[in-house]
Amino acid sequence: MKEYHRSTLIILSSLAFVMLAITFASSALFRMFCEKTGHGGTTQVAKRLPIRVEQRVITVRFNADIQPQLPWDFKPLQKEIKVKAGEVGLAFYHGKNLSPHHTVGMATYNVTPHKAGIYFNKVECFCFLEQHLEGEQATDFPVQFFIDPDIVKDPTMDDVDTITLSYTFFRLKKPSL
């Protein structure tokens, strides 16, 4: 009977350890899942440029938000641009630190409709790195992207003629005074 209790204790302890490990890894696993599938409007990071351009034109609109704790002004410099599927587009956002102190921000992003995330590829983006702005410094943030030309082969995307790219800047850490 003592051996049975010991085996049960080992199994339950192992199960608790596995559950704890999954809990710690869940955020990274979910992020990987979203990046691979475009779930929730997560865009793709381009590994290479497209080799063809389709005739289908898609309007890309731009949105900008800021977490209230980040004292920045942040807005797109263009309301929208039109690109063909497979054509590389370039857009700019403008940011300005409204405080007299150095601040650091990091942008999160997504696209709507969410189902378009799997086709929206970023080549270069300010959102890949944290952004440092000195007191009252202003700068333009570029984003280079393309819409995968395979979007024209997906019948579930036939109703998508506009994609909105949204960024939200969050304060990353307290500024040094």
MOWOCOR-V41334 format. One record per helix or strand. SS is the DSSP state (~ for helix, > for strand). FROM is the first residue (numbers start at 1). TO is the last residue. Records with the same first field share a line. If there is no record, write none. Layout:
SS = FROM-TO / FROM-TO
This chain:
~ = 2-37 / 39-41 / 114-116 / 126-128 / 149-153 / 155-157
> = 44-45 / 57-66 / 72-76 / 80-84 / 88-97 / 103-112 / 120-125 / 131-133 / 138-147 / 162-173
